[in-house]
Amino acid sequence: MRSPALDSATVWMAGRSRREQVMIAFLAGLVLIAVLWLLILRPLLEARQTAIGRIAAYEQVMVDVRTAGGAIPVSNSALSGPLQMAIPTHAAAFGIVPTMTGDDATAEVSVTGARYDAVIPWLASLEASGATLSAVNIRRSASEGVVDVTLSVTQ
């Protein structure tokens, strides 16, 4: 069973001269190449370039986290008292205002609109003070250099 549209196209093509058939085939090839480029290859190349940029940014974050130990302004003494009071006091030295939920031994901490260059040293200092950080999630905020952070802290 053949399609009526295909039969119609075949009859139409057969009615063209050999020169016209070659020109139509050449034009169809150009259209196919343009479609492949615009709809498949170019988006894939742009996605690859974006991924390379993200990987480089994540690697830079890892370098910043690893080297943050030298920039910690607070001593590495253990957190004193319940986490509900110790973490906000510790964070204030970095200019960070956390929101806390939880009990004395475990806390869910969230920070909104903090400077990235203050958050990384704060997290490194918090971990160096003996607290265990888990489920750390750092999200880019709308403003450049500003992040939102959520994490779990246990003492």
Secondary structure, 3 states (H helix, E strand, C coil): CCCHHHHHHHHHHHCCCHHHHHHHHHHHHHHHHHHHHHHHHHHHHHHHHHHHHHHHHHHHHHHHHHHHHHHCCCCCCCCCCCHHHHHHHHHHCCCCCCEEEECCCEEEEEEEEEEHHHHHHHHHHHHHCCCEEEEEEEEECCCCCEEEEEEEEEC
